[in-house]
Each structure stands twice: as structure tokens, then as C-alpha cells.
């Protein structure tokens, strides 16, 4: 009983007795049996963070916010990476329920409710991160994707751009949908009609960014600006633009969502809408821990964090297209 009180920091123990027990623990190299404790208290002091791409610096920063906050409260974090795969997400959830994690922070791979419902049906609290799922009653924390896209598109319009290509992630992901909404709303506010031929759907990867950029640059007349829906897509845009013999921002302006830690090393520096990634992870973890402790209101809480426009060298005023391109575009319109 005395040793238990020292290990669990419960009940009164004199300082002299505590020191003797702690010395004995150190001498024996004793490690408490976490499994036995979890069976007794029905708590593992473990939460899971399911990310779609842990290599993305945005999600790495989110993960740091989660881990720091969980550690402050004596919780351990299990990290899972789905690569935007619903099948991988489902497999992880099955394993995590078997491991009896206390709660889950989920960046969903799609807008379907199955994963959140799976956890709720098993009384496992869940908080959605970065993305939202319609008609699912759970806590969520995300950045203002629609508002941020509106800021970026407005910035390009103010520079004189009218043909702005939007390179999105998957159609089934809420951040892609919200950024497309913000893009369309900014054009409408400026009295411009969105050209569906300049909206491209793909993946949040550099490879997809390269592929979609080639498609966008093949449009005539060529877009004068590209809005990459995340930082990895923007890396692909830079590669494809240079491959085409063009320059950013002289020939094509480029803006993107989410900053890169190496942004200062990329020439040109990227104009971005920055999301508070660390704060997002921190806030979501606090929501989950409050839910576990019974401190949360019955109604789910939705937190939308503001974004910030950071203007750098990759976006500039629109330039007249080279004469050869203008002549080619004129001939195509006449034909």
C-alpha cells in the first residue's frame, strides 16, 4: 500500500518514507506495470494521432503541439500515418481500439463519417483535426481554409491577375473543397467568373503538383498565376514551371497554403497563407483531454483558427504574355 501510494502519488506519505521507497525503486530498477494499471483503472494514459502525411512540415508541427500538450498532462501519444488512404485509416482504428487508447485525434482521409462513427460506437472520444466531416457530432479544430483561400485569391486579383489556376488536393477532402470555395468566392466578389477549366483536382503531393502544373500551363491563354492548395503541391509547381523554361513570378505568380520551414531557402520566397499549426495541435489535444476528464459540454465544440497572409517574392503583378503566346492564343480563339 505504501509503495502504491508513492508510485501513484496518492494518499499521505511522510517525506522520509517517500525517500526510502524511491531509493528502493532506484536500487531495484523497478518499472511499474502499465498494462496492469490500465486494466485496474480502465485508462492507458495514451492517445493516438492519426495523420495523413507525417512528412509534411505542417503536420509535423501539428504533431509537436499534440505531443507537448499531452506530455504536460502525463499522456503518451501514438503516431499513425495513413498516406490519405481510407483503408489504412480503418486498419489503424481497429488496432487502436484493441490497444485501448483513451482517445483519438484524427485527420480524416475523406469526408465520410465511418471512422468517427466507429470510434463513437465504441465510446472512444475523438477530435477531428485540420478537416471536418459533415453531419458528425464530434469536437473539431481546423484552420480557416475558405477564408485563407479567399485571402490568397484576393491578393492575386489585386496584382492584376485574372486567369488564376487552382491546383487542389482530393475532391473528397474538406480542405480541398473549402479552398475551392474561397477561391470561387474571391473571384465572384471581384465580379469575375470562375473558369472550371482552371480548377484541377489531384493529391497533396509534389508529384501531383508537377502533373497538375503541366496541365495548367497547357491551357490557352496560359494562366498568369497559380494557387497551390498546399505547400507540397507548391514544390511540384516550382519544379514544373522551371522545367517549362518559365520563371516565378516573372512569367507565373505562385501562392500557396501552409508555410515551409525552408521557405527562406527557396528562391523565390513563397507567398503563403499560414495556419497556426502548433496551436491547432495544442487546442485539439486540450479538447480531447477535457472530454476524457468529463470537463467538456455535452454539445461538440468546433474551433476554426484564423489564417495569416504572408506576402513574399513568389507573387507579383501580372505581365503581358510574350507576343508568340498572344498570337497563338488569338489564332486558337479565331479558329
N, C-alpha and C positions, 0 to 999 in steps of 0.2 A: 504493500500500500504506500509506504513512504517513497520507494523508488518511483512508483507510478506518478505520485504527486509531483516529484521533481521533474520527471520527463515531460509530463503534460502541463506543468506549471499551474496546478490546481490545488486548492486547499492550503492550509497554513503549514509551512515548514520553517524551522529555525534556520538562520543563516549558517550556523555551524554544521547542522545535519545536511543541508543542501550541499555545502562544500565537500563533505565526506562522500556523499553519493556521487557527485560529479567527478571526484577524483577516482572513485572506484570504476565508474563508467569509462574514464580515460584509460585507466590501467588495463582494463579488460578488453578495450576496443569494442565495446558493446554498441550495436546499431539497432534501434527499435524496429520491430517487425511491422512495416507499413501495411502489409496485407491484413494482418491480424487486427490492427487498429481500425482499418477501413471496414472490416466485417462487423466489428463491435459498434462503431459509431455510424455506419452506413454512409460514410463520407471518405473520399480518397484524397481530398485537397488537391485534385488535379482537374484542370480544364483543357479543352482542346481548341486549337486554332486551325481551321481549315482554309487554306489559301488556294487561289487558282494558279499563281505563278510566283513562287518564293524567290526567284532570281530577279524579279522586278524591284528596283530600288524603292519604289513606292510601298510595296507590300513588305519589304524588309524593314522599312521604318515603322509601318503599322505594327509589325510583329514585335519590334523593340518596345513600343508603347504598351503592348499587351503584356509582354514578359516583365517589364519593370513594375507595372501596376500589380500584376498577380503575385510577384515575389514579395512586394511590400506587405501583402496580406497572407503570406505563408502558403501560396498556391504554386504548384508546378504546372508548366504548360507543355502540352504535346503538340508538335507541329506536323501538319499534314499538307501535302501538295497535290492538287488534282489535275493540273495542266488543262483546265477548262473542260474536264471530262465528267459528265454526269455519272457514268458508270464507276469511275474511280471514287467520286464523292459518295456514292451509295455504299461501296465496299468499305470505305473508311468509317462511315457511320455505323455499320454493323460491328466493326471491330471496336470502336469507341464505346458503344453500348455494352459490349461484352467486358471491356476493361473497367466499366462502371465509372467513367468520368463524371464529375459533378455537373458539368455544363459545357456548352459548345459555342464558340464564336465562329460563324460561318460566312464565308464569301461564296455565295451560291454560284454554281456553274451555269445556271439557267433561271428563268423566271417561273419555273414550275414549282408547286408547293410541296411536292412529295417529301423532300428531305426534312423541311421544317415540321411537317405533319408527323413524319416518322419519329422524330425526337419528342415532340409534344405528347404523342400517344404513349410514350414510354416514360413520361414525367421527367424528361431531361430538359432543363431550361436552355434556351437558345437565343442568341442575339445575332441578327444579321449585320454584316459589316460591308461597307462600301456600296452594296447593291440592295435593292428591295424587291420583294415579291408581292404582287397584288393579292389582296384578299387573304392574307395570312396574318393572324393576330399574334405577333411577336415583337419584342423590342428590336429597334434597328438604329444604326448610326452610319451616316454616309455624308459625303461631300455634296455640295450643290452642283451636280453635273449640268443640269439645264441652265442654271444661272451662269456658270463658268463658260459654257459654250456660247452663250449669248454675249458675254464679255469679249471673248476672242473674236467672234464673227463681227461684232460691232467695231472692234479695233481695226480689222482688215477693211471694213466698209469705209471707215473714217480715213483710211490711207488711199482710198480711191478704187479699191478692188471691187469688181462686180462678178467676175467668174471665179468663184471660190470652190475648190473641190474639198469634199469632206470624206476622209478615209476612216471608216468606223471599225469597231470590233464586231462580234457576232450579233446578228439580229435578235437573238433570244436573250441577250443580257441587258439588264435595265440601264447600265451606264451608257451603252451604245444608243439605246432608244432615247434616253434623256438628253444626250449630247446632240443627237439629230434634231430633237425638238427645240433646243436652244438655238441651234444654227438656223432652223427654219423661222423661228420667231424673230430673230435679229434681222433676217432678210425682209420679212413681212413688215416689221417696224420701220424699215428704211424704204418701203414702197417697192421692194424688189421681189420678183417671183423666183422661188426655188426651182432649180433645174434638176430633176431627178437623175438626169444623165451624169451629174457631177457628184452624186452620192454613192459611195462604194462601201459594201459590207464585206468584212473578212474576219481576221483574227487579231488579237492584241499581241502581235509578234513582229520583229523586224522583217522576217521573210514576207509576211503578209503586206507590210508597209511598202516593201520594194515592189511586189507584184501589183498592188493597187496603184502605186505611183506611175508605173509604166502605162497602166490603163488610162489613168487621168491625163497624162501628158499626150496620149494619142488622140484625145478629143480636140476637135477644131471648132472654133478657135480655142487655142490652148488656155487652160486656167492660169490666171496670174498669181494665184495664191493657193496654198494647200493647208487645210486644217486637219492635223493628225490627231486622232481621238485619244491616243495615249503616248507616253514617251518612247516605248519600244517601237510603235508604228513610225514615230518621227525619225528614229535611227535608220529604219528602212527607207524612208523618204529621202534622207540625205544621200544614202548610197545610190539610189536610183537616179536622183537629179544629177549627181556628179557623173554617173555612167552615161547619161544623156548629153553630156557636154554643157550642162547649164550650171548657173551659179545661184546660190541663195544669199541675199534676197534680190540680187540684180535682175535675174530672169524670173524667179519664182519666190514669193514670200512663203515663209513657213511658220506656223504657230502650232502649239500642242498642249495637251492636258498633262499635268504632273511634271515636276521638275526632275532633273537628274543630278546626282551628286557631282558628276563630271561635266556638268553644263559649262563650267568656266573653261574646260579644256577643249570644248567643241567649237570649231570655227565654221559658221558664225554662232555666236551665243544664241540660245533658243529663247524666243518669246513664249511664255508659258502661262497657264492658269495653274497656280499651285494650290493643292489641297493640304490641310493640316493633318498629315498622315500620322504623326506620333500622337497627336491629340485624339484622332479617331480611334486608334488602338486603345489608348488610355480610357477614353469615355465609354467605349463598348465594354471593356473589362469591368469597369466600375458598375455599369448597369447589370452585368451578369452576376457579379458578386453580391450586389444589393438584392437581386432576385433570389439568389441562393440563401441569403440571410433572412429573407422574408421582410425586407425593408421597402420593397417596391410597391407602388399602387397596383391594383388589380388590372387596370387598363394598360395595355402595352404602350411604351414610350417610343416616339420617333424623333430622332435628333438629326437635323440637317445642318452641317457645319459650313460656314461661308468659305468661298474661294477668293484668291487674290491674283489679279493680273500683274505679271512681271514682264515689262517690255524690254527686249534686248535687240540684238542686231539682225536676227533672222527675219524680221518683218520690216518692210519698207514701202514707200509709196509705189503705186503701180507705174510701170514703164510701158511705153508703146512697144508692141511686138515688133521684131525685126521685119523689114519690108518683105522678105521672102515668105515669111509665115503669114503676113497680112494678105499678100497676093494669093497664096494658096487657099486661105480661108475664104477670100472673096470668090475665087473660082468655084469652090465647093458649094457656096451658097447660091451662086448663079446657076450651077448645074442641077 
